[in-house]
Amino acid sequence: MAGSKKKKEPLETLQEKAQARFECQVCGTCCRGEGGIYLDQEEERRIAEFLELSGEDFLARFCLEKNGQTYIHVRETDGYCHFAVEGRCTIHPVKPTPCRQWPFFKPMLTDQPNWEVARNSCPALAPYRSLHDYLEGIRE
């Protein structure tokens, strides 16, 4: 139809499409740094159960409280998440929401400068100039 605009897809749909074609390179870059991996109470419970720890033990050993929020703390020795081993997540079946969404946080799907941040941090995205290119498989 002449003059009709293509309907914009909801962010959730873009996020699902992007995740579906994502091929992790298992580099571990996303697991390094104090990146704000926050947990809700259900995630705390699931991870503690997966690790066969009490909730209190899990929180004391692997988390920190900051501004009323619980975060997974990084190892002091190398700056990686406690659960990252050789680029792999040892709690993968129960990993927190931010980890499941990486590298497709909503701001990275709507803003080119944020896409560049993700692209420069994630080797799987490096060949793609934009989200559109990524979703279409258009490499640089």
N, CA, C and O atoms as a GROMACS GRO file, in nm:
protein
  560
    1MET      N    1   0.083  -0.117   0.000
    1MET     CA    2   0.000   0.000   0.000
    1MET      C    3   0.089   0.124   0.000
    1MET      O    4   0.174   0.138   0.087
    2ALA      N    5   0.070   0.213  -0.094
    2ALA     CA    6   0.151   0.333  -0.104
    2ALA      C    7   0.125   0.424   0.015
    2ALA      O    8   0.011   0.442   0.058
    3GLY      N    9   0.231   0.480   0.067
    3GLY     CA   10   0.222   0.575   0.176
    3GLY      C   11   0.199   0.514   0.313
    3GLY      O   12   0.195   0.587   0.412
    4SER      N   13   0.183   0.382   0.323
    4SER     CA   14   0.161   0.323   0.455
    4SER      C   15   0.295   0.303   0.525
    4SER      O   16   0.396   0.269   0.463
    5LYS      N   17   0.292   0.323   0.653
    5LYS     CA   18   0.413   0.306   0.733
    5LYS      C   19   0.416   0.165   0.792
    5LYS      O   20   0.312   0.108   0.825
    6LYS      N   21   0.537   0.112   0.803
    6LYS     CA   22   0.552  -0.019   0.867
    6LYS      C   23   0.527  -0.001   1.017
    6LYS      O   24   0.584   0.089   1.080
    7LYS      N   25   0.445  -0.084   1.072
    7LYS     CA   26   0.413  -0.078   1.214
    7LYS      C   27   0.537  -0.114   1.296
    7LYS      O   28   0.605  -0.212   1.267
    8LYS      N   29   0.563  -0.034   1.398
    8LYS     CA   30   0.679  -0.057   1.484
    8LYS      C   31   0.652  -0.175   1.577
    8LYS      O   32   0.546  -0.184   1.639
    9GLU      N   33   0.748  -0.266   1.585
    9GLU     CA   34   0.731  -0.383   1.670
    9GLU      C   35   0.750  -0.347   1.816
    9GLU      O   36   0.833  -0.262   1.849
   10PRO      N   37   0.673  -0.411   1.905
   10PRO     CA   38   0.693  -0.388   2.049
   10PRO      C   39   0.834  -0.431   2.091
   10PRO      O   40   0.892  -0.523   2.032
   11LEU      N   41   0.888  -0.365   2.192
   11LEU     CA   42   1.023  -0.397   2.240
   11LEU      C   43   1.037  -0.543   2.279
   11LEU      O   44   1.140  -0.606   2.254
   12GLU      N   45   0.933  -0.597   2.342
   12GLU     CA   46   0.940  -0.737   2.384
   12GLU      C   47   0.958  -0.830   2.264
   12GLU      O   48   1.030  -0.929   2.272
   13THR      N   49   0.894  -0.797   2.152
   13THR     CA   50   0.906  -0.878   2.031
   13THR      C   51   1.048  -0.868   1.975
   13THR      O   52   1.108  -0.968   1.937
   14LEU      N   53   1.101  -0.745   1.971
   14LEU     CA   54   1.239  -0.727   1.924
   14LEU      C   55   1.337  -0.803   2.014
   14LEU      O   56   1.430  -0.867   1.965
   15GLN      N   57   1.314  -0.794   2.144
   15GLN     CA   58   1.401  -0.863   2.241
   15GLN      C   59   1.397  -1.014   2.217
   15GLN      O   60   1.502  -1.079   2.216
   16GLU      N   61   1.280  -1.069   2.198
   16GLU     CA   62   1.265  -1.213   2.173
   16GLU      C   63   1.334  -1.254   2.043
   16GLU      O   64   1.403  -1.355   2.038
   17LYS      N   65   1.315  -1.175   1.937
   17LYS     CA   66   1.379  -1.205   1.808
   17LYS      C   67   1.531  -1.201   1.821
   17LYS      O   68   1.602  -1.289   1.771
   18ALA      N   69   1.581  -1.098   1.888
   18ALA     CA   70   1.725  -1.082   1.904
   18ALA      C   71   1.783  -1.200   1.984
   18ALA      O   72   1.885  -1.257   1.946
   19GLN      N   73   1.717  -1.236   2.094
   19GLN     CA   74   1.765  -1.347   2.177
   19GLN      C   75   1.762  -1.478   2.100
   19GLN      O   76   1.852  -1.561   2.115
   20ALA      N   77   1.660  -1.497   2.017
   20ALA     CA   78   1.645  -1.623   1.944
   20ALA      C   79   1.760  -1.647   1.846
   20ALA      O   80   1.795  -1.762   1.820
   21ARG      N   81   1.819  -1.541   1.792
   21ARG     CA   82   1.927  -1.562   1.696
   21ARG      C   83   2.066  -1.542   1.758
   21ARG      O   84   2.167  -1.551   1.689
   22PHE      N   85   2.071  -1.514   1.888
   22PHE     CA   86   2.198  -1.488   1.955
   22PHE      C   87   2.280  -1.615   1.970
   22PHE      O   88   2.230  -1.719   2.012
   23GLU      N   89   2.407  -1.605   1.935
   23GLU     CA   90   2.501  -1.716   1.952
   23GLU      C   91   2.616  -1.669   2.040
   23GLU      O   92   2.712  -1.608   1.993
   24CYS      N   93   2.605  -1.699   2.168
   24CYS     CA   94   2.707  -1.659   2.265
   24CYS      C   95   2.843  -1.716   2.225
   24CYS      O   96   2.853  -1.831   2.183
   25GLN      N   97   2.946  -1.633   2.238
   25GLN     CA   98   3.082  -1.673   2.204
   25GLN      C   99   3.157  -1.727   2.326
   25GLN      O  100   3.274  -1.765   2.316
   26VAL      N  101   3.092  -1.731   2.440
   26VAL     CA  102   3.147  -1.783   2.566
   26VAL      C  103   3.280  -1.716   2.600
   26VAL      O  104   3.376  -1.782   2.639
   27CYS      N  105   3.284  -1.584   2.583
   27CYS     CA  106   3.406  -1.509   2.613
   27CYS      C  107   3.411  -1.466   2.759
   27CYS      O  108   3.519  -1.444   2.814
   28GLY      N  109   3.296  -1.453   2.823
   28GLY     CA  110   3.290  -1.414   2.964
   28GLY      C  111   3.298  -1.264   2.987
   28GLY      O  112   3.293  -1.220   3.102
   29THR      N  113   3.309  -1.184   2.881
   29THR     CA  114   3.319  -1.039   2.898
   29THR      C  115   3.201  -0.983   2.975
   29THR      O  116   3.218  -0.893   3.057
   30CYS      N  117   3.082  -1.035   2.950
   30CYS     CA  118   2.963  -0.984   3.016
   30CYS      C  119   2.960  -1.019   3.165
   30CYS      O  120   2.880  -0.963   3.240
   31CYS      N  121   3.045  -1.109   3.207
   31CYS     CA  122   3.048  -1.153   3.347
   31CYS      C  123   3.151  -1.077   3.430
   31CYS      O  124   3.173  -1.110   3.546
   32ARG      N  125   3.214  -0.978   3.370
   32ARG     CA  126   3.322  -0.906   3.438
   32ARG      C  127   3.278  -0.765   3.474
   32ARG      O  128   3.212  -0.697   3.396
   33GLY      N  129   3.315  -0.724   3.593
   33GLY     CA  130   3.288  -0.588   3.637
   33GLY      C  131   3.166  -0.579   3.726
   33GLY      O  132   3.079  -0.666   3.725
   34GLU      N  133   3.161  -0.473   3.802
   34GLU     CA  134   3.051  -0.447   3.894
   34GLU      C  135   2.935  -0.394   3.812
   34GLU      O  136   2.905  -0.274   3.814
   35GLY      N  137   2.869  -0.484   3.738
   35GLY     CA  138   2.772  -0.443   3.638
   35GLY      C  139   2.630  -0.430   3.684
   35GLY      O  140   2.542  -0.406   3.601
   36GLY      N  141   2.602  -0.444   3.810
   36GLY     CA  142   2.466  -0.425   3.855
   36GLY      C  143   2.375  -0.544   3.832
   36GLY      O  144   2.261  -0.528   3.789
   37ILE      N  145   2.425  -0.665   3.860
   37ILE     CA  146   2.340  -0.784   3.848
   37ILE      C  147   2.257  -0.793   3.975
   37ILE      O  148   2.299  -0.850   4.076
   38TYR      N  149   2.140  -0.736   3.965
   38TYR     CA  150   2.050  -0.731   4.080
   38TYR      C  151   1.960  -0.855   4.082
   38TYR      O  152   1.937  -0.918   3.979
   39LEU      N  153   1.911  -0.887   4.198
   39LEU     CA  154   1.827  -1.005   4.217
   39LEU      C  155   1.697  -0.965   4.285
   39LEU      O  156   1.694  -0.878   4.372
   40ASP      N  157   1.590  -1.028   4.244
   40ASP     CA  158   1.467  -1.014   4.322
   40ASP      C  159   1.463  -1.133   4.420
   40ASP      O  160   1.548  -1.221   4.412
   41GLN      N  161   1.368  -1.135   4.508
   41GLN     CA  162   1.364  -1.238   4.612
   41GLN      C  163   1.346  -1.378   4.555
   41GLN      O  164   1.404  -1.474   4.607
   42GLU      N  165   1.270  -1.391   4.449
   42GLU     CA  166   1.252  -1.522   4.386
   42GLU      C  167   1.383  -1.572   4.326
   42GLU      O  168   1.415  -1.691   4.336
   43GLU      N  169   1.458  -1.483   4.264
   43GLU     CA  170   1.589  -1.523   4.208
   43GLU      C  171   1.686  -1.561   4.320
   43GLU      O  172   1.760  -1.658   4.307
   44GLU      N  173   1.684  -1.487   4.429
   44GLU     CA  174   1.768  -1.522   4.544
   44GLU      C  175   1.735  -1.664   4.590
   44GLU      O  176   1.825  -1.744   4.614
   45ARG      N  177   1.606  -1.693   4.603
   45ARG     CA  178   1.564  -1.825   4.650
   45ARG      C  179   1.606  -1.934   4.552
   45ARG      O  180   1.660  -2.037   4.594
   46ARG      N  181   1.582  -1.913   4.422
   46ARG     CA  182   1.616  -2.015   4.321
   46ARG      C  183   1.766  -2.043   4.316
   46ARG      O  184   1.808  -2.158   4.307
   47ILE      N  185   1.846  -1.937   4.320
   47ILE     CA  186   1.991  -1.956   4.313
   47ILE      C  187   2.041  -2.026   4.438
   47ILE      O  188   2.122  -2.118   4.429
   48ALA      N  189   1.994  -1.984   4.554
   48ALA     CA  190   2.035  -2.049   4.680
   48ALA      C  191   1.999  -2.197   4.676
   48ALA      O  192   2.080  -2.283   4.713
   49GLU      N  193   1.878  -2.228   4.633
   49GLU     CA  194   1.834  -2.367   4.623
   49GLU      C  195   1.921  -2.445   4.524
   49GLU      O  196   1.961  -2.558   4.553
   50PHE      N  197   1.951  -2.386   4.409
   50PHE     CA  198   2.035  -2.450   4.308
   50PHE      C  199   2.173  -2.481   4.364
   50PHE      O  200   2.231  -2.586   4.335
   51LEU      N  201   2.226  -2.389   4.446
   51LEU     CA  202   2.359  -2.407   4.507
   51LEU      C  203   2.354  -2.491   4.634
   51LEU      O  204   2.457  -2.517   4.696
   52GLU      N  205   2.234  -2.532   4.672
   52GLU     CA  206   2.213  -2.608   4.795
   52GLU      C  207   2.264  -2.534   4.917
   52GLU      O  208   2.333  -2.589   5.003
   53LEU      N  209   2.228  -2.405   4.921
   53LEU     CA  210   2.264  -2.318   5.033
   53LEU      C  211   2.137  -2.261   5.094
   53LEU      O  212   2.033  -2.254   5.029
   54SER      N  213   2.146  -2.221   5.219
   54SER     CA  214   2.033  -2.147   5.277
   54SER      C  215   2.034  -2.009   5.213
   54SER      O  216   2.137  -1.964   5.162
   55GLY      N  217   1.921  -1.943   5.215
   55GLY     CA  218   1.913  -1.808   5.161
   55GLY      C  219   2.012  -1.714   5.228
   55GLY      O  220   2.076  -1.632   5.163
   56GLU      N  221   2.023  -1.728   5.360
   56GLU     CA  222   2.114  -1.642   5.436
   56GLU      C  223   2.260  -1.668   5.396
   56GLU      O  224   2.338  -1.575   5.380
   57ASP      N  225   2.294  -1.795   5.381
   57ASP     CA  226   2.430  -1.832   5.340
   57ASP      C  227   2.464  -1.777   5.202
   57ASP      O  228   2.572  -1.721   5.181
   58PHE      N  229   2.370  -1.793   5.108
   58PHE     CA  230   2.391  -1.743   4.972
   58PHE      C  231   2.414  -1.592   4.974
   58PHE      O  232   2.509  -1.542   4.914
   59LEU      N  233   2.328  -1.520   5.045
   59LEU     CA  234   2.341  -1.374   5.051
   59LEU      C  235   2.473  -1.332   5.114
   59LEU      O  236   2.538  -1.240   5.065
   60ALA      N  237   2.512  -1.398   5.221
   60ALA     CA  238   2.636  -1.363   5.290
   60ALA      C  239   2.760  -1.391   5.205
   60ALA      O  240   2.856  -1.314   5.207
   61ARG      N  241   2.758  -1.499   5.130
   61ARG     CA  242   2.878  -1.539   5.054
   61ARG      C  243   2.892  -1.471   4.919
   61ARG      O  244   3.004  -1.445   4.874
   62PHE      N  245   2.779  -1.440   4.852
   62PHE     CA  246   2.788  -1.399   4.712
   62PHE      C  247   2.722  -1.266   4.678
   62PHE      O  248   2.729  -1.221   4.563
   63CYS      N  249   2.658  -1.202   4.776
   63CYS     CA  250   2.581  -1.082   4.743
   63CYS      C  251   2.620  -0.963   4.829
   63CYS      O  252   2.688  -0.976   4.931
   64LEU      N  253   2.575  -0.847   4.784
   64LEU     CA  254   2.589  -0.726   4.863
   64LEU      C  255   2.459  -0.648   4.851
   64LEU      O  256   2.390  -0.654   4.749
   65GLU      N  257   2.428  -0.577   4.957
   65GLU     CA  258   2.308  -0.493   4.960
   65GLU      C  259   2.352  -0.350   4.932
   65GLU      O  260   2.447  -0.299   4.993
   66LYS      N  261   2.281  -0.286   4.839
   66LYS     CA  262   2.316  -0.148   4.806
   66LYS      C  263   2.186  -0.076   4.767
   66LYS      O  264   2.113  -0.122   4.679
   67ASN      N  265   2.159   0.034   4.833
   67ASN     CA  266   2.040   0.114   4.805
   67ASN      C  267   1.912   0.031   4.808
   67ASN      O  268   1.823   0.049   4.724
   68GLY      N  269   1.904  -0.060   4.904
   68GLY     CA  270   1.784  -0.142   4.920
   68GLY      C  271   1.769  -0.253   4.817
   68GLY      O  272   1.662  -0.314   4.808
   69GLN      N  273   1.872  -0.280   4.741
   69GLN     CA  274   1.867  -0.382   4.636
   69GLN      C  275   1.979  -0.484   4.661
   69GLN      O  276   2.085  -0.449   4.712
   70THR      N  277   1.955  -0.610   4.626
   70THR     CA  278   2.055  -0.715   4.639
   70THR      C  279   2.123  -0.735   4.504
   70THR      O  280   2.058  -0.748   4.401
   71TYR      N  281   2.256  -0.737   4.507
   71TYR     CA  282   2.337  -0.756   4.387
   71TYR      C  283   2.432  -0.873   4.406
   71TYR      O  284   2.478  -0.900   4.517
   72ILE      N  285   2.461  -0.944   4.297
   72ILE     CA  286   2.568  -1.043   4.302
   72ILE      C  287   2.699  -0.966   4.300
   72ILE      O  288   2.720  -0.880   4.215
   73HIS      N  289   2.784  -1.000   4.393
   73HIS     CA  290   2.913  -0.933   4.403
   73HIS      C  291   3.014  -1.003   4.314
   73HIS      O  292   3.000  -1.122   4.285
   74VAL      N  293   3.115  -0.930   4.270
   74VAL     CA  294   3.221  -0.990   4.188
   74VAL      C  295   3.335  -1.038   4.277
   74VAL      O  296   3.352  -0.993   4.390
   75ARG      N  297   3.413  -1.131   4.221
   75ARG     CA  298   3.531  -1.179   4.294
   75ARG      C  299   3.634  -1.067   4.301
   75ARG      O  300   3.658  -0.997   4.202
   76GLU      N  301   3.694  -1.049   4.415
   76GLU     CA  302   3.797  -0.946   4.432
   76GLU      C  303   3.923  -0.980   4.354
   76GLU      O  304   3.996  -0.890   4.312
   77THR      N  305   3.949  -1.107   4.334
   77THR     CA  306   4.073  -1.149   4.269
   77THR      C  307   4.082  -1.111   4.122
   77THR      O  308   4.189  -1.077   4.074
   78ASP      N  309   3.968  -1.117   4.050
   78ASP     CA  310   3.974  -1.090   3.906
   78ASP      C  311   3.860  -1.004   3.852
   78ASP      O  312   3.858  -0.972   3.734
   79GLY      N  313   3.765  -0.965   3.939
   79GLY     CA  314   3.657  -0.879   3.895
   79GLY      C  315   3.544  -0.948   3.821
   79GLY      O  316   3.454  -0.882   3.770
   80TYR      N  317   3.548  -1.081   3.815
   80TYR     CA  318   3.441  -1.156   3.749
   80TYR      C  319   3.334  -1.195   3.849
   80TYR      O  320   3.358  -1.200   3.970
   81CYS      N  321   3.215  -1.220   3.798
   81CYS     CA  322   3.106  -1.271   3.879
   81CYS      C  323   3.152  -1.399   3.948
   81CYS      O  324   3.229  -1.477   3.892
   82HIS      N  325   3.106  -1.418   4.070
   82HIS     CA  326   3.140  -1.540   4.144
   82HIS      C  327   3.106  -1.667   4.068
   82HIS      O  328   3.168  -1.772   4.089
   83PHE      N  329   3.007  -1.659   3.981
   83PHE     CA  330   2.956  -1.779   3.915
   83PHE      C  331   3.009  -1.797   3.773
   83PHE      O  332   2.963  -1.887   3.701
   84ALA      N  333   3.103  -1.714   3.732
   84ALA     CA  334   3.164  -1.727   3.599
   84ALA      C  335   3.292  -1.810   3.609
   84ALA      O  336   3.383  -1.777   3.686
   85VAL      N  337   3.297  -1.915   3.531
   85VAL     CA  338   3.416  -2.001   3.527
   85VAL      C  339   3.448  -2.027   3.380
   85VAL      O  340   3.372  -2.092   3.309
   86GLU      N  341   3.562  -1.975   3.336
   86GLU     CA  342   3.608  -1.992   3.198
   86GLU      C  343   3.500  -1.951   3.097
   86GLU      O  344   3.474  -2.023   3.000
   87GLY      N  345   3.438  -1.836   3.121
   87GLY     CA  346   3.338  -1.783   3.030
   87GLY      C  347   3.202  -1.847   3.041
   87GLY      O  348   3.111  -1.812   2.966
   88ARG      N  349   3.186  -1.940   3.131
   88ARG     CA  350   3.057  -2.009   3.145
   88ARG      C  351   2.995  -1.978   3.281
   88ARG      O  352   3.064  -1.960   3.381
   89CYS      N  353   2.864  -1.973   3.280
   89CYS     CA  354   2.789  -1.944   3.402
   89CYS      C  355   2.757  -2.075   3.472
   89CYS      O  356   2.692  -2.163   3.416
   90THR      N  357   2.804  -2.087   3.595
   90THR     CA  358   2.780  -2.210   3.670
   90THR      C  359   2.639  -2.218   3.730
   90THR      O  360   2.599  -2.321   3.783
   91ILE      N  361   2.565  -2.108   3.721
   91ILE     CA  362   2.426  -2.109   3.767
   91ILE      C  363   2.332  -2.084   3.648
   91ILE      O  364   2.221  -2.034   3.667
   92HIS      N  365   2.375  -2.118   3.529
   92HIS     CA  366   2.301  -2.089   3.407
   92HIS      C  367   2.151  -2.123   3.413
   92HIS      O  368   2.070  -2.041   3.370
   93PRO      N  369   2.111  -2.239   3.464
   93PRO     CA  370   1.967  -2.270   3.466
   93PRO      C  371   1.883  -2.175   3.551
   93PRO      O  372   1.762  -2.166   3.533
   94VAL      N  373   1.948  -2.104   3.644
   94VAL     CA  374   1.874  -2.013   3.733
   94VAL      C  375   1.932  -1.872   3.731
   94VAL      O  376   1.911  -1.794   3.824
   95LYS      N  377   2.004  -1.838   3.626
   95LYS     CA  378   2.071  -1.707   3.624
   95LYS      C  379   1.969  -1.593   3.630
   95LYS      O  380   1.857  -1.607   3.582
   96PRO      N  381   2.010  -1.481   3.688
   96PRO     CA  382   1.920  -1.367   3.708
   96PRO      C  383   1.875  -1.301   3.577
   96PRO      O  384   1.937  -1.319   3.472
   97THR      N  385   1.768  -1.227   3.586
   97THR     CA  386   1.709  -1.160   3.470
   97THR      C  387   1.810  -1.076   3.391
   97THR      O  388   1.815  -1.090   3.269
   98PRO      N  389   1.891  -0.990   3.454
   98PRO     CA  390   1.985  -0.911   3.373
   98PRO      C  391   2.080  -0.999   3.290
   98PRO      O  392   2.116  -0.963   3.178
   99CYS      N  393   2.119  -1.112   3.345
   99CYS     CA  394   2.208  -1.203   3.272
   99CYS      C  395   2.134  -1.270   3.156
   99CYS      O  396   2.190  -1.289   3.049
  100ARG      N  397   2.008  -1.305   3.178
  100ARG     CA  398   1.928  -1.368   3.073
  100ARG      C  399   1.901  -1.269   2.959
  100ARG      O  400   1.891  -1.310   2.843
  101GLN      N  401   1.889  -1.141   2.992
  101GLN     CA  402   1.856  -1.042   2.890
  101GLN      C  403   1.979  -0.992   2.813
  101GLN      O  404   1.965  -0.945   2.700
  102TRP      N  405   2.097  -1.002   2.871
  102TRP     CA  406   2.217  -0.951   2.804
  102TRP      C  407   2.239  -1.025   2.673
  102TRP      O  408   2.218  -1.146   2.668
  103PRO      N  409   2.280  -0.959   2.568
  103PRO     CA  410   2.308  -0.815   2.554
  103PRO      C  411   2.190  -0.734   2.501
  103PRO      O  412   2.211  -0.629   2.440
  104PHE      N  413   2.070  -0.780   2.523
  104PHE     CA  414   1.954  -0.715   2.463
  104PHE      C  415   1.865  -0.644   2.564
  104PHE      O  416   1.744  -0.667   2.569
  105PHE      N  417   1.927  -0.558   2.646
  105PHE     CA  418   1.848  -0.472   2.733
  105PHE      C  419   1.770  -0.376   2.644
  105PHE      O  420   1.815  -0.340   2.536
  106LYS      N  421   1.654  -0.337   2.690
  106LYS     CA  422   1.567  -0.252   2.608
  106LYS      C  423   1.636  -0.125   2.557
  106LYS      O  424   1.615  -0.090   2.441
  107PRO      N  425   1.717  -0.054   2.638
  107PRO     CA  426   1.784   0.065   2.582
  107PRO      C  427   1.876   0.033   2.463
  107PRO      O  428   1.896   0.117   2.376
  108MET      N  429   1.930  -0.086   2.460
  108MET     CA  430   2.019  -0.124   2.350
  108MET      C  431   1.940  -0.154   2.223
  108MET      O  432   1.995  -0.155   2.113
  109LEU      N  433   1.812  -0.178   2.239
  109LEU     CA  434   1.727  -0.207   2.125
  109LEU      C  435   1.666  -0.082   2.063
  109LEU      O  436   1.614  -0.086   1.951
  110THR      N  437   1.672   0.029   2.134
  110THR     CA  438   1.605   0.150   2.086
  110THR      C  439   1.700   0.266   2.060
  110THR      O  440   1.658   0.367   2.003
  111ASP      N  441   1.824   0.254   2.099
  111ASP     CA  442   1.915   0.368   2.094
  111ASP      C  443   2.050   0.323   2.036
  111ASP      O  444   2.116   0.238   2.093
  112GLN      N  445   2.089   0.380   1.924
  112GLN     CA  446   2.212   0.340   1.856
  112GLN      C  447   2.336   0.353   1.945
  112GLN      O  448   2.418   0.261   1.945
  113PRO      N  449   2.354   0.463   2.019
  113PRO     CA  450   2.472   0.469   2.107
  113PRO      C  451   2.477   0.354   2.209
  113PRO      O  452   2.584   0.303   2.241
  114ASN      N  453   2.360   0.315   2.261
  114ASN     CA  454   2.357   0.201   2.353
  114ASN      C  455   2.388   0.071   2.279
  114ASN      O  456   2.453  -0.018   2.334
  115TRP      N  457   2.341   0.059   2.154
  115TRP     CA  458   2.377  -0.058   2.073
  115TRP      C  459   2.529  -0.066   2.059
  115TRP      O  460   2.586  -0.174   2.068
  116GLU      N  461   2.593   0.047   2.037
  116GLU     CA  462   2.739   0.051   2.022
  116GLU      C  463   2.808   0.001   2.149
  116GLU      O  464   2.909  -0.068   2.141
  117VAL      N  465   2.755   0.036   2.264
  117VAL     CA  466   2.812  -0.012   2.390
  117VAL      C  467   2.807  -0.164   2.393
  117VAL      O  468   2.906  -0.230   2.424
  118ALA      N  469   2.690  -0.220   2.361
  118ALA     CA  470   2.676  -0.366   2.361
  118ALA      C  471   2.768  -0.428   2.256
  118ALA      O  472   2.834  -0.528   2.281
  119ARG      N  473   2.770  -0.369   2.140
  119ARG     CA  474   2.851  -0.420   2.028
  119ARG      C  475   3.000  -0.423   2.064
  119ARG      O  476   3.071  -0.516   2.029
  120ASN      N  477   3.045  -0.319   2.134
  120ASN     CA  478   3.186  -0.312   2.172
  120ASN      C  479   3.221  -0.402   2.289
  120ASN      O  480   3.338  -0.426   2.316
  121SER      N  481   3.120  -0.454   2.358
  121SER     CA  482   3.143  -0.542   2.473
  121SER      C  483   3.121  -0.689   2.440
  121SER      O  484   3.167  -0.776   2.513
  122CYS      N  485   3.052  -0.716   2.332
  122CYS     CA  486   3.011  -0.853   2.304
  122CYS      C  487   3.058  -0.895   2.165
  122CYS      O  488   3.009  -0.842   2.065
  123PRO      N  489   3.151  -0.989   2.157
  123PRO     CA  490   3.202  -1.032   2.026
  123PRO      C  491   3.094  -1.086   1.932
  123PRO      O  492   3.109  -1.078   1.810
  124ALA      N  493   2.986  -1.140   1.987
  124ALA     CA  494   2.879  -1.193   1.901
  124ALA      C  495   2.807  -1.081   1.825
  124ALA      O  496   2.747  -1.106   1.721
  125LEU      N  497   2.812  -0.958   1.878
  125LEU     CA  498   2.745  -0.845   1.814
  125LEU      C  499   2.841  -0.760   1.731
  125LEU      O  500   2.796  -0.678   1.651
  126ALA      N  501   2.970  -0.777   1.748
  126ALA     CA  502   3.070  -0.692   1.684
  126ALA      C  503   3.051  -0.674   1.534
  126ALA      O  504   3.072  -0.563   1.484
  127PRO      N  505   3.013  -0.776   1.459
  127PRO     CA  506   3.002  -0.757   1.313
  127PRO      C  507   2.878  -0.678   1.269
  127PRO      O  508   2.862  -0.653   1.149
  128TYR      N  509   2.792  -0.638   1.360
  128TYR     CA  510   2.665  -0.576   1.321
  128TYR      C  511   2.659  -0.429   1.363
  128TYR      O  512   2.672  -0.397   1.481
  129ARG      N  513   2.640  -0.340   1.265
  129ARG     CA  514   2.638  -0.196   1.292
  129ARG      C  515   2.515  -0.151   1.370
  129ARG      O  516   2.519  -0.049   1.439
  130SER      N  517   2.406  -0.225   1.359
  130SER     CA  518   2.281  -0.182   1.424
  130SER      C  519   2.198  -0.305   1.459
  130SER      O  520   2.227  -0.416   1.414
  131LEU      N  521   2.096  -0.284   1.538
  131LEU     CA  522   2.004  -0.392   1.571
  131LEU      C  523   1.938  -0.444   1.443
  131LEU      O  524   1.924  -0.565   1.425
  132HIS      N  525   1.899  -0.354   1.356
  132HIS     CA  526   1.837  -0.395   1.230
  132HIS      C  527   1.932  -0.488   1.153
  132HIS      O  528   1.890  -0.593   1.106
  133ASP      N  529   2.058  -0.449   1.141
  133ASP     CA  530   2.156  -0.534   1.071
  133ASP      C  531   2.168  -0.669   1.139
  133ASP      O  532   2.177  -0.772   1.072
  134TYR      N  533   2.169  -0.669   1.271
  134TYR     CA  534   2.179  -0.794   1.345
  134TYR      C  535   2.060  -0.883   1.316
  134TYR      O  536   2.077  -1.001   1.286
  135LEU      N  537   1.939  -0.827   1.325
  135LEU     CA  538   1.819  -0.907   1.304
  135LEU      C  539   1.807  -0.957   1.160
  135LEU      O  540   1.748  -1.061   1.134
  136GLU      N  541   1.865  -0.881   1.067
  136GLU     CA  542   1.861  -0.920   0.926
  136GLU      C  543   1.984  -1.003   0.884
  136GLU      O  544   1.989  -1.054   0.772
  137GLY      N  545   2.082  -1.016   0.974
  137GLY     CA  546   2.203  -1.094   0.942
  137GLY      C  547   2.298  -1.020   0.849
  137GLY      O  548   2.376  -1.082   0.779
  138ILE      N  549   2.292  -0.886   0.849
  138ILE     CA  550   2.378  -0.804   0.762
  138ILE      C  551   2.505  -0.770   0.839
  138ILE      O  552   2.503  -0.690   0.933
  139ARG      N  553   2.616  -0.831   0.799
  139ARG     CA  554   2.744  -0.805   0.865
  139ARG      C  555   2.819  -0.691   0.796
  139ARG      O  556   2.799  -0.664   0.678
  140GLU      N  557   2.905  -0.625   0.873
  140GLU     CA  558   2.989  -0.518   0.817
  140GLU      C  559   3.083  -0.574   0.714
  140GLU      O  560   3.162  -0.500   0.656
   0.00000   0.00000   0.00000
